[in-house]
Amino acid sequence: MINLSPETEALAKRLADAQHVSVEEAVRLAIEDKARLTGVALSLASTHQRMSVEDMLAFGAEIASMPVLDPRSPQEIMDDLNAL
């Protein structure tokens, strides 16, 4: 167990409450975020992969830039699938 100052513990509890997670989860997420920002590699086996908002926006932009392979509307595609 890590011994924390009362101020650090209180801050961790406030952060956990704000995120609706346990104190341990809040601390882990905060450390992961800081590690990611500082370029410290995280082991894939030891962490749950979480995408930041920036990662999600970049992923969305990548998907949006892909060519349209089927110009039909979603309804037309579903109608064709239902006809099978």
C-alpha positions in Angstrom: 0.0 0.0 0.0 1.2 3.5 -0.8 1.0 6.0 2.0 -0.5 9.3 0.9 -0.6 12.6 2.6 -4.1 13.7 3.8 -4.2 16.3 1.0 -3.4 13.8 -1.7 -5.9 11.3 -0.4 -8.6 14.0 -0.2 -7.9 15.0 -3.8 -8.0 11.4 -5.0 -11.4 11.0 -3.3 -12.8 14.2 -4.9 -11.5 13.0 -8.3 -13.0 9.6 -7.8 -16.4 11.1 -6.8 -16.4 13.4 -9.8 -15.7 10.4 -12.1 -18.0 8.1 -10.3 -15.3 5.5 -9.9 -13.3 4.0 -7.0 -10.4 5.9 -5.6 -8.1 3.2 -6.9 -9.5 3.5 -10.4 -9.3 7.3 -10.3 -5.6 7.2 -9.3 -4.9 4.5 -11.9 -6.6 6.6 -14.7 -4.8 9.7 -13.6 -1.4 8.0 -13.6 -2.2 6.4 -17.0 -3.1 9.8 -18.5 0.1 11.4 -17.1 2.2 8.4 -18.4 0.6 8.8 -21.8 1.3 12.6 -21.9 4.9 12.1 -20.9 5.5 9.3 -23.4 5.9 6.5 -21.0 4.9 3.3 -22.7 2.2 1.3 -21.0 2.0 -2.4 -21.2 -1.0 -3.6 -23.2 -1.4 -6.6 -20.9 -1.6 -4.5 -17.7 -4.0 -1.8 -18.8 -7.4 -1.4 -20.2 -7.1 0.5 -23.4 -9.0 3.7 -23.3 -9.2 6.2 -26.1 -8.9 9.9 -25.3 -11.3 12.4 -27.0 -8.4 13.3 -29.3 -7.9 9.7 -30.3 -11.6 9.2 -31.0 -11.7 12.4 -33.1 -8.6 11.3 -35.0 -10.2 7.9 -35.6 -13.4 9.4 -36.8 -11.5 11.7 -39.2 -9.7 8.7 -40.5 -12.9 6.8 -41.1 -14.6 9.8 -42.7 -11.7 10.2 -45.2 -12.1 6.7 -46.5 -13.7 6.3 -49.9 -17.4 5.4 -50.1 -17.5 1.8 -51.5 -21.3 1.6 -51.8 -23.2 4.7 -52.8 -26.6 3.3 -51.8 -28.4 4.8 -48.8 -28.5 2.7 -45.6 -32.2 2.1 -46.3 -31.5 0.8 -49.8 -28.8 -1.5 -48.4 -31.2 -2.9 -45.7 -34.0 -3.4 -48.3 -31.6 -5.4 -50.5 -30.4 -7.4 -47.5 -34.0 -8.1 -46.4 -34.9 -9.2 -49.9 -32.4 -12.1 -49.7 
